[in-house]
Amino acid sequence: MEQEKDNFWLYIGAVIVATVIGVFLLKSREMESVPTDAYNETRAQVEKQMQKSK
């Protein structure tokens, strides 16, 4: 019984770690698919619009 309880928390920890790693992998893949030049251009346009609205 005690061994099963230890394994339960081990599994929960493994699921949490796997989820965090998965999120970081998907986020990095998403950012790679966006061309850097297009991203920077869009960011610059957004900043200009923010300055105009102030």
C-alpha positions in Angstrom: 0.0 0.0 0.0 2.8 2.4 0.9 4.6 1.7 -2.4 1.4 2.4 -4.4 1.0 5.8 -2.6 4.6 6.7 -3.5 4.0 5.8 -7.1 0.9 7.9 -7.3 2.9 11.1 -6.6 5.6 10.0 -8.9 3.0 9.6 -11.7 1.5 13.0 -10.9 4.9 14.6 -11.0 5.7 13.0 -14.3 2.5 14.2 -15.8 3.2 17.8 -14.6 6.7 17.7 -16.0 5.6 16.2 -19.3 2.9 18.9 -19.6 5.4 21.8 -19.0 7.9 20.3 -21.5 5.1 19.9 -24.0 3.9 23.5 -23.7 7.5 24.8 -24.1 8.0 22.6 -27.2 4.8 23.7 -28.8 5.4 27.3 -28.0 8.9 27.2 -29.5 7.6 25.5 -32.6 4.9 28.1 -33.0 7.4 30.9 -32.8 9.6 29.2 -35.4 6.8 29.1 -37.9 6.4 32.9 -37.7 9.0 34.6 -39.9 11.1 36.9 -37.7 10.9 39.8 -40.2 7.1 39.6 -40.3 6.9 39.4 -36.5 9.1 42.5 -36.0 7.1 44.4 -38.7 3.8 43.6 -37.1 5.2 44.5 -33.6 6.4 47.9 -35.0 3.0 48.6 -36.5 1.2 47.8 -33.2 3.6 50.1 -31.4 2.9 52.9 -33.8 -0.8 52.5 -33.3 -0.4 52.5 -29.6 1.6 55.7 -29.8 -1.1 57.3 -32.0 -3.8 56.4 -29.6 -2.1 58.0 -26.6 
